[in-house]
Every structure is written in C-alpha cells, then in structure tokens.
C-alpha cells in the first residue's frame, strides 16, 4: 500500500514527496528511483525533512511508527485499522490532539464516489446490508478478516446510521489461516437501524456490495464497479434509476483530503476518534467470533 500512496502523493502539485522509507532496501530504492526522491531504510530519517507522513506498515507497528512521527511534529495518515487495540489508538489520538496535528485514518471507502452519492441520498437508514469478499492475499494477513476487510463496512455503517451501537452479534470461521477468515456480524443501533455485514478473504471473486433501505427508498451499490441503483415508489409504480460513478480514484481523493487538511488546518476525513470507533466495533465483532469458535471449534 505504501507504493500506491507514494504514487498518489508524487502526482500532486501541492506537495513534494521528499523520501520513501522501507526496511526492504531493494523495495525502497526501486520506489524512490521511480519518483526521483531519496530512499531511506529507517523511517526516522524523514524527521526534519517532511511536514507529514503516510504510515503504511503492519498494524502491530502503527503505534510505534505513527506515534514517533507525531512526536516529531509530523501530520500523519495511518492505514486502517488505526492500531491493534483501543489503548494504542487512544494514545495516538491524544498525541495528535495535544500537538495540534492531523491524524487521518485511511478508511478509504469513505472516498468511494458511489458511497458518497449513496450517503447523500439516505436520510434515515433502517437496514444496511454489506458483503465484502476477496481472494486470499498475504498482504493484510497480519490481522483477521474483521480488521482487514469488514472494518471498511463497519466504518461505513457507522457513517450511515444515526444512532449509537446498542447490540452486536457475530459468527465466523477459520479456513486458510489460524485466525478468522470468514465473518458475519449483525449490528443494532439505538435509532432502530440494523446492519448485517459479511466478509471473506477466501473467496473466488472480489465483491463489494452495499444495500441500504429507508422508508421511501432502497439503494443497491456495487462499490467496486461504481454503480448505484435507486428503487422507490412513485405514483403507485416502482421507479428504478441507475447511476454510474465508475472511474473514480478513492486513494487519490484520500491523499487530496489529507494534504488539504494539513495545508488548510481544517480536517477532512476520518480522524483518530472515528478510527477508534471503527476499531472498537471491529474488536467487539472479533471477540464474539472467537468466543463462538471456542465453543464450537
């Protein structure tokens, strides 16, 4: 992911990619050569060179690396999930707030053009149904499928629902790894909204579907293809309207929002509190799945 972040930032005219850092020397040097900047083998070498940093390392190192960058006075975009637990996410959030720095959590689906169009139309969702399937990749396997994939839709559900989480139930299974590879969660909110979310990282074909229902409208979204279908009743007849939001670049938009937040001192995106909220819900889903696995194997 660091390679993709570097590409988006290097293409911008309002910032300069001053260095890339990677513990893999060959990878750092190849990426740096592609963008005409220095390669570093210790991320601390950016201190004094940069105003901001993108932290794209295994989740277990988010607290160490993002925290050191914040302590050095750098604004930070850190990949999701924000940290491995609530203690570490709280520390990062407090550190950023105390120093008046931007801490942007990379919940990139918030920048998906189809999701943004859908969210603008939904006033009071009653039911949210999400399905996120992926083939197995070693990247991301340092965490379970809830923290790797489902957390995207947990965050989207939190963004759409108007109430607070009131109840959570979940199940899941191990398939190719020693951790959760398939999971399903049911989230109830205090305003009566219910979300049913499924995630798998051992599927044959990628799927990123989101369906949202409210009293007067139903929206079906293919977040991967950028397609939306709105269904409502009009004059006693069912009316369907389709929209196409294909071709957007969510990662580039996220980079833009991060840079603008830094330049304008006006935050746009998912901050530390938002990242912690999504993490808290993801950890609860994971806990419930593991308790069930202990009972049933």
URCORVEN-V589165 format. One record per residue. N is the residue number from 1. RES is the residue in one small letter. BURIAL is 1 if it has 9 or more other ideal C-beta (glycine too) atoms within 8 Angstrom, else 0. Layout:
BEGIN
N;RES;BURIAL + N;RES;BURIAL
END
This chain:
BEGIN
1;x;0 + 2;x;1 + 3;x;0 + 4;x;0 + 5;x;1 + 6;x;1 + 7;x;1 + 8;x;1 + 9;x;1 + 10;x;1 + 11;x;0 + 12;x;1 + 13;x;0 + 14;x;0 + 15;x;0 + 16;x;0 + 17;x;1 + 18;x;0 + 19;x;1 + 20;x;1 + 21;x;1 + 22;x;1 + 23;x;0 + 24;x;0 + 25;x;1 + 26;x;0 + 27;x;0 + 28;x;1 + 29;x;1 + 30;x;0 + 31;x;1 + 32;x;1 + 33;x;0 + 34;x;0 + 35;x;1 + 36;x;0 + 37;x;1 + 38;x;0 + 39;x;1 + 40;x;1 + 41;x;1 + 42;x;0 + 43;x;1 + 44;x;0 + 45;x;1 + 46;x;1 + 47;x;1 + 48;x;0 + 49;x;0 + 50;x;1 + 51;x;0 + 52;x;1 + 53;x;1 + 54;x;1 + 55;x;1 + 56;x;0 + 57;x;0 + 58;x;0 + 59;x;1 + 60;x;0 + 61;x;0 + 62;x;1 + 63;x;1 + 64;x;0 + 65;x;1 + 66;x;1 + 67;x;1 + 68;x;1 + 69;x;1 + 70;x;1 + 71;x;0 + 72;x;0 + 73;x;0 + 74;x;1 + 75;x;1 + 76;x;1 + 77;x;1 + 78;x;1 + 79;x;1 + 80;x;1 + 81;x;1 + 82;x;1 + 83;x;1 + 84;x;1 + 85;x;0 + 86;x;1 + 87;x;0 + 88;x;1 + 89;x;1 + 90;x;1 + 91;x;1 + 92;x;1 + 93;x;1 + 94;x;0 + 95;x;1 + 96;x;1 + 97;x;0 + 98;x;0 + 99;x;1 + 100;x;0 + 101;x;1 + 102;x;1 + 103;x;1 + 104;x;1 + 105;x;1 + 106;x;1 + 107;x;1 + 108;x;1 + 109;x;1 + 110;x;1 + 111;x;1 + 112;x;1 + 113;x;1 + 114;x;1 + 115;x;1 + 116;x;1 + 117;x;1 + 118;x;1 + 119;x;1 + 120;x;0 + 121;x;1 + 122;x;1 + 123;x;0 + 124;x;1 + 125;x;1 + 126;x;1 + 127;x;1 + 128;x;1 + 129;x;1 + 130;x;1 + 131;x;1 + 132;x;1 + 133;x;1 + 134;x;1 + 135;x;1 + 136;x;1 + 137;x;0 + 138;x;0 + 139;x;0 + 140;x;1 + 141;x;1 + 142;x;0 + 143;x;1 + 144;x;1 + 145;x;1 + 146;x;1 + 147;x;1 + 148;x;1 + 149;x;1 + 150;x;1 + 151;x;1 + 152;x;1 + 153;x;1 + 154;x;1 + 155;x;1 + 156;x;1 + 157;x;1 + 158;x;1 + 159;x;0 + 160;x;1 + 161;x;1 + 162;x;0 + 163;x;1 + 164;x;0 + 165;x;1 + 166;x;0 + 167;x;0 + 168;x;1 + 169;x;0 + 170;x;1 + 171;x;1 + 172;x;1 + 173;x;1 + 174;x;1 + 175;x;0 + 176;x;0 + 177;x;0 + 178;x;0 + 179;x;0 + 180;x;1 + 181;x;1 + 182;x;1 + 183;x;1 + 184;x;1 + 185;x;1 + 186;x;1 + 187;x;1 + 188;x;1 + 189;x;1 + 190;x;0 + 191;x;0 + 192;x;0 + 193;x;1 + 194;x;1 + 195;x;1 + 196;x;1 + 197;x;1 + 198;x;1 + 199;x;1 + 200;x;1 + 201;x;1 + 202;x;1 + 203;x;1 + 204;x;0 + 205;x;0 + 206;x;0 + 207;x;1 + 208;x;1 + 209;x;1 + 210;x;1 + 211;x;1 + 212;x;1 + 213;x;1 + 214;x;1 + 215;x;0 + 216;x;0 + 217;x;1 + 218;x;1 + 219;x;1 + 220;x;1 + 221;x;1 + 222;x;1 + 223;x;1 + 224;x;0 + 225;x;0 + 226;x;1 + 227;x;1 + 228;x;1 + 229;x;1 + 230;x;1 + 231;x;1 + 232;x;1 + 233;x;0 + 234;x;0 + 235;x;0 + 236;x;0 + 237;x;0 + 238;x;0 + 239;x;0 + 240;x;0 + 241;x;0 + 242;x;0 + 243;x;1 + 244;x;0 + 245;x;1 + 246;x;0 + 247;x;0 + 248;x;1 + 249;x;0 + 250;x;1 + 251;x;1 + 252;x;1 + 253;x;1 + 254;x;1 + 255;x;1 + 256;x;1 + 257;x;1 + 258;x;1 + 259;x;1 + 260;x;1 + 261;x;1 + 262;x;1 + 263;x;0 + 264;x;0 + 265;x;0 + 266;x;0 + 267;x;0 + 268;x;0 + 269;x;1 + 270;x;1 + 271;x;1 + 272;x;1 + 273;x;0 + 274;x;1 + 275;x;1 + 276;x;1 + 277;x;1 + 278;x;1 + 279;x;1 + 280;x;1 + 281;x;1 + 282;x;1 + 283;x;1 + 284;x;1 + 285;x;1 + 286;x;1 + 287;x;0 + 288;x;1 + 289;x;1 + 290;x;1 + 291;x;0 + 292;x;1 + 293;x;1 + 294;x;0 + 295;x;0 + 296;x;0 + 297;x;0
END
